[in-house]
Amino acid sequence: DVVRMGRQHLVAGGLDVRQVKTGRLLTIPVHPTLAAELAHVAPDNLTFLLTEAGAAFSPNGFYMRFREWCDAAG
């Protein structure tokens, strides 16, 4: 679900996101420091997480990239 999150999900103090698997609406609290960083995301980006090419990640693409980051971190 994280690959779908974008500024359109921001609400006062958090993110409202509907889970793909369950359809359940989640309100996830956002720390003020993170909220300040998210405010810098370009308004035309529909997702916060972008590939190096500037495109939205697919779920599998993000999994594979995250796996690389984890492996690199040991």
All heavy atoms as TSV, in Angstrom:
chain	resi	resn	atom	element	x	y	z
A	1	ASP	N	N	0.809	-1.205	0.000
A	1	ASP	CA	C	0.000	0.000	0.000
A	1	ASP	C	C	0.852	1.269	0.000
A	1	ASP	O	O	0.407	2.305	-0.469
A	1	ASP	CB	C	-0.934	-0.007	1.202
A	1	ASP	CG	C	-1.973	-1.124	1.121
A	1	ASP	OD1	O	-2.466	-1.406	0.017
A	1	ASP	OD2	O	-2.276	-1.720	2.159
A	2	VAL	N	N	2.076	1.150	0.516
A	2	VAL	CA	C	2.936	2.332	0.629
A	2	VAL	C	C	3.268	2.929	-0.743
A	2	VAL	O	O	3.446	4.139	-0.855
A	2	VAL	CB	C	4.211	2.011	1.444
A	2	VAL	CG1	C	5.157	1.116	0.673
A	2	VAL	CG2	C	4.915	3.274	1.872
A	3	VAL	N	N	3.306	2.118	-1.785
A	3	VAL	CA	C	3.660	2.654	-3.107
A	3	VAL	C	C	2.537	3.515	-3.682
A	3	VAL	O	O	2.778	4.274	-4.617
A	3	VAL	CB	C	4.043	1.539	-4.116
A	3	VAL	CG1	C	5.276	0.800	-3.658
A	3	VAL	CG2	C	2.897	0.597	-4.378
A	4	ARG	N	N	1.339	3.430	-3.146
A	4	ARG	CA	C	0.220	4.243	-3.626
A	4	ARG	C	C	0.059	5.552	-2.856
A	4	ARG	O	O	-0.699	6.420	-3.271
A	4	ARG	CB	C	-1.099	3.462	-3.525
A	4	ARG	CG	C	-1.138	2.210	-4.358
A	4	ARG	CD	C	-2.479	1.473	-4.274
A	4	ARG	NE	N	-2.925	1.219	-2.908
A	4	ARG	CZ	C	-3.941	1.852	-2.310
A	4	ARG	NH1	N	-4.626	2.769	-2.940
A	4	ARG	NH2	N	-4.278	1.547	-1.075
A	5	MET	N	N	0.745	5.686	-1.712
A	5	MET	CA	C	0.545	6.857	-0.853
A	5	MET	C	C	1.109	8.117	-1.497
A	5	MET	O	O	2.224	8.127	-1.998
A	5	MET	CB	C	1.215	6.642	0.499
A	5	MET	CG	C	0.560	5.604	1.337
A	5	MET	SD	S	1.441	5.442	2.911
A	5	MET	CE	C	0.651	3.974	3.542
A	6	GLY	N	N	0.295	9.174	-1.446
A	6	GLY	CA	C	0.709	10.458	-1.995
A	6	GLY	C	C	0.007	11.591	-1.287
A	6	GLY	O	O	-0.779	11.378	-0.355
A	7	ARG	N	N	0.259	12.796	-1.743
A	7	ARG	CA	C	-0.294	13.968	-1.058
A	7	ARG	C	C	-1.822	13.972	-1.037
A	7	ARG	O	O	-2.427	14.571	-0.166
A	7	ARG	CB	C	0.270	15.268	-1.613
A	7	ARG	CG	C	-0.155	15.658	-2.965
A	7	ARG	CD	C	0.283	17.076	-3.390
A	7	ARG	NE	N	1.667	17.393	-3.157
A	7	ARG	CZ	C	2.100	18.226	-2.185
A	7	ARG	NH1	N	1.272	18.803	-1.373
A	7	ARG	NH2	N	3.376	18.476	-2.051
A	8	GLN	N	N	-2.461	13.262	-1.968
A	8	GLN	CA	C	-3.921	13.180	-1.963
A	8	GLN	C	C	-4.441	12.409	-0.749
A	8	GLN	O	O	-5.617	12.488	-0.417
A	8	GLN	CB	C	-4.445	12.557	-3.269
A	8	GLN	CG	C	-4.129	11.086	-3.455
A	8	GLN	CD	C	-2.757	10.823	-4.060
A	8	GLN	OE1	O	-1.879	11.671	-4.032
A	8	GLN	NE2	N	-2.581	9.639	-4.614
A	9	HIS	N	N	-3.570	11.686	-0.062
A	9	HIS	CA	C	-3.961	10.931	1.128
A	9	HIS	C	C	-3.733	11.711	2.423
A	9	HIS	O	O	-4.111	11.245	3.494
A	9	HIS	CB	C	-3.197	9.602	1.186
A	9	HIS	CG	C	-3.535	8.702	0.044
A	9	HIS	ND1	N	-2.664	8.476	-1.002
A	9	HIS	CD2	C	-4.637	7.993	-0.222
A	9	HIS	CE1	C	-3.230	7.660	-1.867
A	9	HIS	NE2	N	-4.439	7.343	-1.416
A	10	LEU	N	N	-3.088	12.865	2.338
A	10	LEU	CA	C	-2.800	13.656	3.537
A	10	LEU	C	C	-4.081	14.264	4.096
A	10	LEU	O	O	-4.881	14.859	3.375
A	10	LEU	CB	C	-1.805	14.771	3.224
A	10	LEU	CG	C	-0.366	14.346	3.030
A	10	LEU	CD1	C	0.469	15.527	2.537
A	10	LEU	CD2	C	0.214	13.789	4.322
A	11	VAL	N	N	-4.263	14.084	5.383
A	11	VAL	CA	C	-5.342	14.714	6.140
A	11	VAL	C	C	-4.680	15.348	7.363
A	11	VAL	O	O	-3.502	15.135	7.609
A	11	VAL	CB	C	-6.427	13.694	6.562
A	11	VAL	CG1	C	-7.127	13.121	5.339
A	11	VAL	CG2	C	-5.848	12.581	7.407
A	12	ALA	N	N	-5.428	16.093	8.132
A	12	ALA	CA	C	-4.863	16.753	9.315
A	12	ALA	C	C	-4.175	15.737	10.220
A	12	ALA	O	O	-4.816	14.854	10.773
A	12	ALA	CB	C	-5.952	17.482	10.075
A	13	GLY	N	N	-2.844	15.826	10.289
A	13	GLY	CA	C	-2.088	14.979	11.197
A	13	GLY	C	C	-1.811	13.571	10.733
A	13	GLY	O	O	-1.246	12.783	11.474
A	14	GLY	N	N	-2.206	13.218	9.510
A	14	GLY	CA	C	-1.963	11.843	9.100
A	14	GLY	C	C	-2.216	11.574	7.626
A	14	GLY	O	O	-2.358	12.488	6.819
A	15	LEU	N	N	-2.271	10.291	7.320
A	15	LEU	CA	C	-2.552	9.804	5.970
A	15	LEU	C	C	-3.771	8.897	6.040
A	15	LEU	O	O	-3.824	7.993	6.875
A	15	LEU	CB	C	-1.378	8.966	5.442
A	15	LEU	CG	C	-0.099	9.685	5.088
A	15	LEU	CD1	C	1.051	8.700	5.000
A	15	LEU	CD2	C	-0.261	10.410	3.777
A	16	ASP	N	N	-4.746	9.125	5.198
A	16	ASP	CA	C	-5.886	8.217	5.069
A	16	ASP	C	C	-5.647	7.346	3.843
A	16	ASP	O	O	-5.564	7.860	2.728
A	16	ASP	CB	C	-7.194	8.990	4.877
A	16	ASP	CG	C	-7.838	9.417	6.168
A	16	ASP	OD1	O	-7.349	9.012	7.239
A	16	ASP	OD2	O	-8.845	10.144	6.108
A	17	VAL	N	N	-5.513	6.054	4.071
A	17	VAL	CA	C	-5.223	5.118	2.985
A	17	VAL	C	C	-6.127	3.897	3.121
A	17	VAL	O	O	-6.280	3.349	4.207
A	17	VAL	CB	C	-3.742	4.657	3.030
A	17	VAL	CG1	C	-3.434	3.697	1.910
A	17	VAL	CG2	C	-2.815	5.849	2.966
A	18	ARG	N	N	-6.716	3.481	2.013
A	18	ARG	CA	C	-7.520	2.263	2.006
A	18	ARG	C	C	-6.627	1.101	1.596
A	18	ARG	O	O	-5.996	1.132	0.543
A	18	ARG	CB	C	-8.706	2.390	1.058
A	18	ARG	CG	C	-9.682	1.253	1.191
A	18	ARG	CD	C	-11.018	1.550	0.543
A	18	ARG	NE	N	-11.674	2.737	1.046
A	18	ARG	CZ	C	-12.388	2.812	2.168
A	18	ARG	NH1	N	-12.522	1.748	2.928
A	18	ARG	NH2	N	-12.952	3.944	2.527
A	19	GLN	N	N	-6.566	0.058	2.446
A	19	GLN	CA	C	-5.737	-1.107	2.157
A	19	GLN	C	C	-6.272	-1.857	0.941
A	19	GLN	O	O	-7.482	-2.023	0.792
A	19	GLN	CB	C	-5.707	-2.065	3.344
A	19	GLN	CG	C	-4.928	-1.561	4.519
A	19	GLN	CD	C	-4.918	-2.585	5.641
A	19	GLN	OE1	O	-5.953	-3.005	6.099
A	19	GLN	NE2	N	-3.721	-2.970	6.052
A	20	VAL	N	N	-5.366	-2.310	0.089
A	20	VAL	CA	C	-5.765	-3.035	-1.106
A	20	VAL	C	C	-6.367	-4.391	-0.739
A	20	VAL	O	O	-7.432	-4.761	-1.230
A	20	VAL	CB	C	-4.566	-3.220	-2.068
A	20	VAL	CG1	C	-4.905	-4.157	-3.207
A	20	VAL	CG2	C	-4.103	-1.882	-2.599
A	21	LYS	N	N	-5.705	-5.142	0.138
A	21	LYS	CA	C	-6.167	-6.493	0.467
A	21	LYS	C	C	-7.497	-6.522	1.197
A	21	LYS	O	O	-8.354	-7.349	0.903
A	21	LYS	CB	C	-5.132	-7.234	1.318
A	21	LYS	CG	C	-3.986	-7.798	0.537
A	21	LYS	CD	C	-3.115	-8.651	1.445
A	21	LYS	CE	C	-1.991	-9.288	0.672
A	21	LYS	NZ	N	-1.141	-10.112	1.526
A	22	THR	N	N	-7.665	-5.652	2.178
A	22	THR	CA	C	-8.849	-5.728	3.044
A	22	THR	C	C	-9.905	-4.688	2.725
A	22	THR	O	O	-11.049	-4.824	3.146
A	22	THR	CB	C	-8.450	-5.544	4.520
A	22	THR	OG1	O	-7.956	-4.211	4.706
A	22	THR	CG2	C	-7.413	-6.561	4.945
A	23	GLY	N	N	-9.537	-3.625	2.016
A	23	GLY	CA	C	-10.464	-2.536	1.755
A	23	GLY	C	C	-10.668	-1.636	2.973
A	23	GLY	O	O	-11.466	-0.711	2.938
A	24	ARG	N	N	-9.959	-1.916	4.045
A	24	ARG	CA	C	-10.102	-1.162	5.290
A	24	ARG	C	C	-9.411	0.197	5.170
A	24	ARG	O	O	-8.300	0.300	4.655
A	24	ARG	CB	C	-9.476	-1.967	6.422
A	24	ARG	CG	C	-9.619	-1.332	7.764
A	24	ARG	CD	C	-9.124	-2.274	8.848
A	24	ARG	NE	N	-9.069	-1.530	10.096
A	24	ARG	CZ	C	-8.177	-1.717	11.041
A	24	ARG	NH1	N	-7.255	-2.657	10.901
A	24	ARG	NH2	N	-8.191	-1.003	12.130
A	25	LEU	N	N	-10.082	1.243	5.671
A	25	LEU	CA	C	-9.505	2.580	5.687
A	25	LEU	C	C	-8.637	2.735	6.920
A	25	LEU	O	O	-9.072	2.480	8.038
A	25	LEU	CB	C	-10.600	3.649	5.689
A	25	LEU	CG	C	-10.117	5.098	5.676
A	25	LEU	CD1	C	-9.345	5.403	4.397
A	25	LEU	CD2	C	-11.285	6.051	5.828
A	26	LEU	N	N	-7.387	3.124	6.707
A	26	LEU	CA	C	-6.454	3.357	7.797
A	26	LEU	C	C	-6.131	4.838	7.857
A	26	LEU	O	O	-5.926	5.477	6.826
A	26	LEU	CB	C	-5.139	2.612	7.556
A	26	LEU	CG	C	-5.169	1.106	7.426
A	26	LEU	CD1	C	-3.778	0.598	7.093
A	26	LEU	CD2	C	-5.673	0.480	8.710
A	27	THR	N	N	-6.059	5.365	9.063
A	27	THR	CA	C	-5.524	6.705	9.263
A	27	THR	C	C	-4.206	6.517	9.995
A	27	THR	O	O	-4.169	6.030	11.122
A	27	THR	CB	C	-6.480	7.592	10.070
A	27	THR	OG1	O	-7.695	7.725	9.337
A	27	THR	CG2	C	-5.878	8.973	10.287
A	28	ILE	N	N	-3.131	6.853	9.316
A	28	ILE	CA	C	-1.785	6.655	9.845
A	28	ILE	C	C	-1.254	7.996	10.327
A	28	ILE	O	O	-1.156	8.948	9.539
A	28	ILE	CB	C	-0.861	6.068	8.754
A	28	ILE	CG1	C	-1.451	4.766	8.210
A	28	ILE	CG2	C	0.547	5.882	9.274
A	28	ILE	CD1	C	-0.812	4.290	6.934
A	29	PRO	N	N	-0.910	8.090	11.612
A	29	PRO	CA	C	-0.360	9.356	12.117
A	29	PRO	C	C	0.959	9.694	11.416
A	29	PRO	O	O	1.740	8.806	11.095
A	29	PRO	CB	C	-0.114	9.091	13.602
A	29	PRO	CG	C	-0.857	7.851	13.928
A	29	PRO	CD	C	-1.004	7.076	12.655
A	30	VAL	N	N	1.180	10.967	11.183
A	30	VAL	CA	C	2.415	11.433	10.549
A	30	VAL	C	C	3.110	12.384	11.523
A	30	VAL	O	O	2.522	13.376	11.962
A	30	VAL	CB	C	2.125	12.143	9.210
A	30	VAL	CG1	C	3.381	12.752	8.639
A	30	VAL	CG2	C	1.524	11.165	8.218
A	31	HIS	N	N	4.361	12.068	11.826
A	31	HIS	CA	C	5.170	12.912	12.708
A	31	HIS	C	C	5.353	14.274	12.039
A	31	HIS	O	O	5.502	14.361	10.809
A	31	HIS	CB	C	6.526	12.233	12.944
A	31	HIS	CG	C	7.339	12.891	13.994
A	31	HIS	ND1	N	8.118	13.998	13.743
A	31	HIS	CD2	C	7.487	12.602	15.306
A	31	HIS	CE1	C	8.710	14.365	14.851
A	31	HIS	NE2	N	8.344	13.534	15.833
A	32	PRO	N	N	5.347	15.351	12.826
A	32	PRO	CA	C	5.508	16.691	12.237
A	32	PRO	C	C	6.757	16.850	11.372
A	32	PRO	O	O	6.724	17.554	10.360
A	32	PRO	CB	C	5.576	17.613	13.464
A	32	PRO	CG	C	4.830	16.866	14.525
A	32	PRO	CD	C	5.101	15.411	14.266
A	33	THR	N	N	7.853	16.190	11.733
A	33	THR	CA	C	9.074	16.281	10.928
A	33	THR	C	C	8.853	15.649	9.555
A	33	THR	O	O	9.275	16.203	8.531
A	33	THR	CB	C	10.252	15.594	11.649
A	33	THR	OG1	O	10.410	16.191	12.931
A	33	THR	CG2	C	11.537	15.722	10.852
A	34	LEU	N	N	8.176	14.503	9.510
A	34	LEU	CA	C	7.859	13.862	8.233
A	34	LEU	C	C	6.884	14.721	7.446
A	34	LEU	O	O	7.035	14.883	6.229
A	34	LEU	CB	C	7.298	12.458	8.446
A	34	LEU	CG	C	6.864	11.711	7.183
A	34	LEU	CD1	C	8.014	11.571	6.196
A	34	LEU	CD2	C	6.295	10.358	7.551
A	35	ALA	N	N	5.885	15.285	8.112
A	35	ALA	CA	C	4.916	16.147	7.428
A	35	ALA	C	C	5.616	17.318	6.743
A	35	ALA	O	O	5.265	17.685	5.622
A	35	ALA	CB	C	3.869	16.646	8.416
A	36	ALA	N	N	6.625	17.878	7.403
A	36	ALA	CA	C	7.380	18.989	6.813
A	36	ALA	C	C	8.112	18.543	5.555
A	36	ALA	O	O	8.177	19.273	4.563
A	36	ALA	CB	C	8.357	19.562	7.829
A	37	GLU	N	N	8.665	17.334	5.575
A	37	GLU	CA	C	9.357	16.804	4.392
A	37	GLU	C	C	8.367	16.503	3.267
A	37	GLU	O	O	8.635	16.780	2.099
A	37	GLU	CB	C	10.141	15.536	4.742
A	37	GLU	CG	C	11.360	15.795	5.584
A	37	GLU	CD	C	12.368	16.705	4.907
A	37	GLU	OE1	O	12.645	16.526	3.696
A	37	GLU	OE2	O	12.882	17.608	5.586
A	38	LEU	N	N	7.223	15.947	3.607
A	38	LEU	CA	C	6.224	15.610	2.591
A	38	LEU	C	C	5.665	16.852	1.922
A	38	LEU	O	O	5.218	16.796	0.774
A	38	LEU	CB	C	5.091	14.785	3.208
A	38	LEU	CG	C	5.478	13.407	3.733
A	38	LEU	CD1	C	4.268	12.719	4.349
A	38	LEU	CD2	C	6.115	12.543	2.658
A	39	ALA	N	N	5.715	17.977	2.612
A	39	ALA	CA	C	5.236	19.236	2.037
A	39	ALA	C	C	6.079	19.660	0.844
A	39	ALA	O	O	5.630	20.443	0.005
A	39	ALA	CB	C	5.227	20.327	3.102
A	40	HIS	N	N	7.302	19.133	0.722
A	40	HIS	CA	C	8.197	19.489	-0.381
A	40	HIS	C	C	7.994	18.621	-1.623
A	40	HIS	O	O	8.611	18.870	-2.653
A	40	HIS	CB	C	9.657	19.378	0.059
A	40	HIS	CG	C	10.013	20.309	1.166
A	40	HIS	ND1	N	10.044	21.678	1.021
A	40	HIS	CD2	C	10.322	20.074	2.459
A	40	HIS	CE1	C	10.366	22.242	2.164
A	40	HIS	NE2	N	10.542	21.295	3.060
A	41	VAL	N	N	7.131	17.615	-1.532
A	41	VAL	CA	C	6.876	16.748	-2.681
A	41	VAL	C	C	6.133	17.552	-3.740
A	41	VAL	O	O	5.198	18.297	-3.426
A	41	VAL	CB	C	6.039	15.509	-2.267
A	41	VAL	CG1	C	5.642	14.687	-3.469
A	41	VAL	CG2	C	6.814	14.670	-1.260
A	42	ALA	N	N	6.569	17.426	-4.969
A	42	ALA	CA	C	5.946	18.176	-6.068
A	42	ALA	C	C	4.447	17.888	-6.129
A	42	ALA	O	O	4.022	16.743	-5.995
A	42	ALA	CB	C	6.601	17.802	-7.389
A	43	PRO	N	N	3.623	18.929	-6.307
A	43	PRO	CA	C	2.174	18.746	-6.291
A	43	PRO	C	C	1.638	17.827	-7.389
A	43	PRO	O	O	0.560	17.271	-7.259
A	43	PRO	CB	C	1.615	20.156	-6.441
A	43	PRO	CG	C	2.743	21.044	-6.737
A	43	PRO	CD	C	4.018	20.305	-6.494
A	44	ASP	N	N	2.401	17.647	-8.466
A	44	ASP	CA	C	1.915	16.785	-9.539
A	44	ASP	C	C	2.295	15.316	-9.337
A	44	ASP	O	O	1.870	14.462	-10.106
A	44	ASP	CB	C	2.406	17.280	-10.897
A	44	ASP	CG	C	3.915	17.383	-10.994
A	44	ASP	OD1	O	4.573	17.486	-9.938
A	44	ASP	OD2	O	4.430	17.391	-12.117
A	45	ASN	N	N	3.076	15.007	-8.299
A	45	ASN	CA	C	3.404	13.600	-7.994
A	45	ASN	C	C	2.258	12.983	-7.217
A	45	ASN	O	O	1.877	13.482	-6.167
A	45	ASN	CB	C	4.685	13.489	-7.158
A	45	ASN	CG	C	5.926	13.761	-7.956
A	45	ASN	OD1	O	5.882	13.838	-9.176
A	45	ASN	ND2	N	7.034	13.939	-7.279
A	46	LEU	N	N	1.708	11.883	-7.716
A	46	LEU	CA	C	0.619	11.208	-7.011
A	46	LEU	C	C	1.120	10.195	-5.995
A	46	LEU	O	O	0.329	9.619	-5.257
A	46	LEU	CB	C	-0.320	10.524	-8.017
A	46	LEU	CG	C	-1.099	11.478	-8.914
A	46	LEU	CD1	C	-1.978	10.691	-9.882
A	46	LEU	CD2	C	-1.936	12.434	-8.084
A	47	THR	N	N	2.438	9.963	-5.969
A	47	THR	CA	C	3.013	9.069	-4.966
A	47	THR	C	C	4.235	9.739	-4.346
A	47	THR	O	O	4.914	10.532	-4.989
A	47	THR	CB	C	3.436	7.709	-5.569
A	47	THR	OG1	O	4.416	7.924	-6.571
A	47	THR	CG2	C	2.252	6.963	-6.149
A	48	PHE	N	N	4.483	9.402	-3.077
A	48	PHE	CA	C	5.659	9.948	-2.400
A	48	PHE	C	C	6.930	9.230	-2.835
A	48	PHE	O	O	7.988	9.831	-2.919
A	48	PHE	CB	C	5.515	9.822	-0.882
A	48	PHE	CG	C	4.416	10.659	-0.294
A	48	PHE	CD1	C	3.483	10.100	0.550
A	48	PHE	CD2	C	4.321	12.013	-0.574
A	48	PHE	CE1	C	2.478	10.873	1.119
A	48	PHE	CE2	C	3.313	12.802	-0.025
A	48	PHE	CZ	C	2.390	12.213	0.827
A	49	LEU	N	N	6.825	7.926	-3.070
A	49	LEU	CA	C	7.993	7.118	-3.403
A	49	LEU	C	C	8.130	7.013	-4.909
A	49	LEU	O	O	7.230	6.524	-5.597
A	49	LEU	CB	C	7.862	5.716	-2.792
A	49	LEU	CG	C	7.748	5.677	-1.270
A	49	LEU	CD1	C	7.485	4.254	-0.805
A	49	LEU	CD2	C	9.008	6.226	-0.629
A	50	LEU	N	N	9.266	7.462	-5.416
A	50	LEU	CA	C	9.511	7.452	-6.852
A	50	LEU	C	C	10.806	6.720	-7.159
A	50	LEU	O	O	11.745	6.744	-6.373
A	50	LEU	CB	C	9.603	8.880	-7.385
A	50	LEU	CG	C	8.373	9.756	-7.191
A	50	LEU	CD1	C	8.683	11.184	-7.622
A	50	LEU	CD2	C	7.183	9.204	-7.944
A	51	THR	N	N	10.852	6.108	-8.325
A	51	THR	CA	C	12.071	5.470	-8.792
A	51	THR	C	C	13.095	6.548	-9.138
A	51	THR	O	O	12.768	7.739	-9.172
A	51	THR	CB	C	11.804	4.621	-10.044
A	51	THR	OG1	O	11.429	5.503	-11.113
A	51	THR	CG2	C	10.714	3.587	-9.810
A	52	GLU	N	N	14.312	6.112	-9.411
A	52	GLU	CA	C	15.346	7.061	-9.820
A	52	GLU	C	C	14.969	7.784	-11.103
A	52	GLU	O	O	15.426	8.896	-11.356
A	52	GLU	CB	C	16.681	6.345	-9.980
A	52	GLU	CG	C	17.254	5.891	-8.657
A	52	GLU	CD	C	18.537	5.086	-8.805
A	52	GLU	OE1	O	19.016	4.903	-9.940
A	52	GLU	OE2	O	19.048	4.640	-7.764
A	53	ALA	N	N	14.112	7.171	-11.908
A	53	ALA	CA	C	13.653	7.780	-13.155
A	53	ALA	C	C	12.474	8.733	-12.929
A	53	ALA	O	O	11.991	9.353	-13.865
A	53	ALA	CB	C	13.254	6.686	-14.148
A	54	GLY	N	N	11.990	8.822	-11.674
A	54	GLY	CA	C	10.895	9.730	-11.359
A	54	GLY	C	C	9.509	9.141	-11.548
A	54	GLY	O	O	8.522	9.867	-11.501
A	55	ALA	N	N	9.426	7.835	-11.758
A	55	ALA	CA	C	8.132	7.166	-11.928
A	55	ALA	C	C	7.694	6.527	-10.611
A	55	ALA	O	O	8.509	6.294	-9.722
A	55	ALA	CB	C	8.249	6.084	-13.002
A	56	ALA	N	N	6.415	6.259	-10.511
A	56	ALA	CA	C	5.903	5.562	-9.331
A	56	ALA	C	C	6.417	4.121	-9.336
A	56	ALA	O	O	6.565	3.507	-10.395
A	56	ALA	CB	C	4.377	5.566	-9.341
A	57	PHE	N	N	6.710	3.611	-8.150
A	57	PHE	CA	C	7.119	2.213	-8.020
A	57	PHE	C	C	5.921	1.294	-8.224
A	57	PHE	O	O	4.810	1.621	-7.790
A	57	PHE	CB	C	7.644	1.925	-6.599
A	57	PHE	CG	C	9.072	2.258	-6.371
A	57	PHE	CD1	C	9.426	3.432	-5.732
A	57	PHE	CD2	C	10.083	1.388	-6.760
A	57	PHE	CE1	C	10.750	3.741	-5.485
A	57	PHE	CE2	C	11.412	1.681	-6.523
A	57	PHE	CZ	C	11.745	2.867	-5.885
A	58	SER	N	N	6.150	0.152	-8.832
A	58	SER	CA	C	5.169	-0.924	-8.774
A	58	SER	C	C	5.383	-1.606	-7.428
A	58	SER	O	O	6.452	-1.476	-6.830
A	58	SER	CB	C	5.400	-1.929	-9.908
A	58	SER	OG	O	6.615	-2.637	-9.682
A	59	PRO	N	N	4.391	-2.336	-6.918
A	59	PRO	CA	C	4.613	-3.037	-5.643
A	59	PRO	C	C	5.832	-3.957	-5.681
A	59	PRO	O	O	6.661	-3.936	-4.774
A	59	PRO	CB	C	3.318	-3.820	-5.433
A	59	PRO	CG	C	2.285	-2.992	-6.128
A	59	PRO	CD	C	3.000	-2.452	-7.347
A	60	ASN	N	N	5.988	-4.732	-6.748
A	60	ASN	CA	C	7.129	-5.636	-6.840
A	60	ASN	C	C	8.436	-4.868	-7.030
A	60	ASN	O	O	9.473	-5.224	-6.460
A	60	ASN	CB	C	6.957	-6.652	-7.964
A	60	ASN	CG	C	8.014	-7.731	-7.908
A	60	ASN	OD1	O	8.174	-8.399	-6.881
A	60	ASN	ND2	N	8.760	-7.893	-8.992
A	61	GLY	N	N	8.393	-3.806	-7.803
A	61	GLY	CA	C	9.586	-2.988	-8.005
A	61	GLY	C	C	10.073	-2.376	-6.699
A	61	GLY	O	O	11.276	-2.346	-6.432
A	62	PHE	N	N	9.137	-1.921	-5.865
A	62	PHE	CA	C	9.532	-1.362	-4.572
A	62	PHE	C	C	10.083	-2.462	-3.670
A	62	PHE	O	O	11.084	-2.263	-2.985
A	62	PHE	CB	C	8.364	-0.656	-3.886
A	62	PHE	CG	C	8.767	-0.040	-2.579
A	62	PHE	CD1	C	9.557	1.098	-2.553
A	62	PHE	CD2	C	8.381	-0.605	-1.379
A	62	PHE	CE1	C	9.952	1.666	-1.343
A	62	PHE	CE2	C	8.772	-0.054	-0.171
A	62	PHE	CZ	C	9.555	1.085	-0.153
A	63	TYR	N	N	9.449	-3.630	-3.699
A	63	TYR	CA	C	9.945	-4.754	-2.892
A	63	TYR	C	C	11.401	-5.058	-3.261
A	63	TYR	O	O	12.246	-5.216	-2.388
A	63	TYR	CB	C	9.076	-5.989	-3.093
A	63	TYR	CG	C	9.701	-7.226	-2.508
A	63	TYR	CD1	C	9.585	-7.501	-1.151
A	63	TYR	CD2	C	10.445	-8.095	-3.299
A	63	TYR	CE1	C	10.193	-8.624	-0.596
A	63	TYR	CE2	C	11.056	-9.212	-2.757
A	63	TYR	CZ	C	10.928	-9.471	-1.406
A	63	TYR	OH	O	11.541	-10.565	-0.859
A	64	MET	N	N	11.670	-5.155	-4.550
A	64	MET	CA	C	13.016	-5.502	-4.996
A	64	MET	C	C	14.028	-4.414	-4.601
A	64	MET	O	O	15.132	-4.717	-4.166
A	64	MET	CB	C	13.038	-5.720	-6.510
A	64	MET	CG	C	12.179	-6.881	-6.964
A	64	MET	SD	S	12.657	-8.463	-6.227
A	64	MET	CE	C	14.189	-8.744	-7.062
A	65	ARG	N	N	13.640	-3.142	-4.743
A	65	ARG	CA	C	14.550	-2.048	-4.380
A	65	ARG	C	C	14.778	-2.033	-2.877
A	65	ARG	O	O	15.902	-1.855	-2.410
A	65	ARG	CB	C	13.968	-0.713	-4.871
A	65	ARG	CG	C	14.910	0.434	-4.687
A	65	ARG	CD	C	16.138	0.277	-5.597
A	65	ARG	NE	N	17.012	1.400	-5.413
A	65	ARG	CZ	C	18.264	1.311	-4.960
A	65	ARG	NH1	N	18.795	0.145	-4.688
A	65	ARG	NH2	N	18.987	2.382	-4.814
A	66	PHE	N	N	13.721	-2.237	-2.102
A	66	PHE	CA	C	13.839	-2.263	-0.648
A	66	PHE	C	C	14.740	-3.417	-0.215
A	66	PHE	O	O	15.561	-3.276	0.678
A	66	PHE	CB	C	12.451	-2.381	-0.009
A	66	PHE	CG	C	12.434	-2.085	1.455
A	66	PHE	CD1	C	12.418	-0.773	1.908
A	66	PHE	CD2	C	12.437	-3.103	2.384
A	66	PHE	CE1	C	12.413	-0.486	3.268
A	66	PHE	CE2	C	12.430	-2.836	3.742
A	66	PHE	CZ	C	12.415	-1.522	4.188
A	67	ARG	N	N	14.616	-4.550	-0.899
A	67	ARG	CA	C	15.473	-5.707	-0.615
A	67	ARG	C	C	16.939	-5.337	-0.846
A	67	ARG	O	O	17.817	-5.694	-0.061
A	67	ARG	CB	C	15.054	-6.871	-1.524
A	67	ARG	CG	C	15.874	-8.132	-1.409
A	67	ARG	CD	C	15.498	-8.928	-0.171
A	67	ARG	NE	N	16.469	-8.641	0.867
A	67	ARG	CZ	C	16.259	-8.790	2.181
A	67	ARG	NH1	N	15.116	-9.222	2.623
A	67	ARG	NH2	N	17.176	-8.509	3.050
A	68	GLU	N	N	17.213	-4.608	-1.932
A	68	GLU	CA	C	18.580	-4.153	-2.207
A	68	GLU	C	C	19.081	-3.246	-1.103
A	68	GLU	O	O	20.238	-3.371	-0.670
A	68	GLU	CB	C	18.624	-3.408	-3.544
A	68	GLU	CG	C	18.409	-4.286	-4.767
A	68	GLU	CD	C	18.297	-3.467	-6.045
A	68	GLU	OE1	O	18.571	-2.248	-6.015
A	68	GLU	OE2	O	17.915	-4.051	-7.067
A	69	TRP	N	N	18.251	-2.324	-0.630
A	69	TRP	CA	C	18.660	-1.415	0.444
A	69	TRP	C	C	18.945	-2.209	1.719
A	69	TRP	O	O	19.908	-1.916	2.431
A	69	TRP	CB	C	17.587	-0.375	0.719
A	69	TRP	CG	C	17.386	0.637	-0.367
A	69	TRP	CD1	C	18.325	1.122	-1.241
A	69	TRP	CD2	C	16.167	1.278	-0.709
A	69	TRP	NE1	N	17.756	2.036	-2.094
A	69	TRP	CE2	C	16.430	2.163	-1.784
A	69	TRP	CE3	C	14.871	1.213	-0.223
A	69	TRP	CZ2	C	15.450	2.964	-2.366
A	69	TRP	CZ3	C	13.891	2.021	-0.796
A	69	TRP	CH2	C	14.190	2.869	-1.847
A	70	CYS	N	N	18.106	-3.193	2.017
A	70	CYS	CA	C	18.312	-4.018	3.211
A	70	CYS	C	C	19.607	-4.809	3.106
A	70	CYS	O	O	20.382	-4.898	4.070
A	70	CYS	CB	C	17.136	-4.965	3.430
A	70	CYS	SG	S	15.628	-4.125	3.930
A	71	ASP	N	N	19.845	-5.419	1.948
A	71	ASP	CA	C	21.076	-6.184	1.749
A	71	ASP	C	C	22.300	-5.275	1.903
A	71	ASP	O	O	23.291	-5.656	2.526
A	71	ASP	CB	C	21.086	-6.841	0.374
A	71	ASP	CG	C	20.074	-7.977	0.247
A	71	ASP	OD1	O	19.575	-8.458	1.299
A	71	ASP	OD2	O	19.779	-8.372	-0.887
A	72	ALA	N	N	22.231	-4.074	1.343
A	72	ALA	CA	C	23.354	-3.133	1.425
A	72	ALA	C	C	23.596	-2.690	2.873
A	72	ALA	O	O	24.735	-2.455	3.261
A	72	ALA	CB	C	23.094	-1.917	0.543
A	73	ALA	N	N	22.520	-2.616	3.662
A	73	ALA	CA	C	22.641	-2.201	5.060
A	73	ALA	C	C	23.096	-3.345	5.964
A	73	ALA	O	O	23.473	-3.126	7.104
A	73	ALA	CB	C	21.319	-1.654	5.562
A	74	GLY	N	N	23.069	-4.554	5.406
A	74	GLY	CA	C	23.506	-5.719	6.188
A	74	GLY	C	C	22.424	-6.232	7.075
A	74	GLY	O	O	22.599	-6.863	8.065
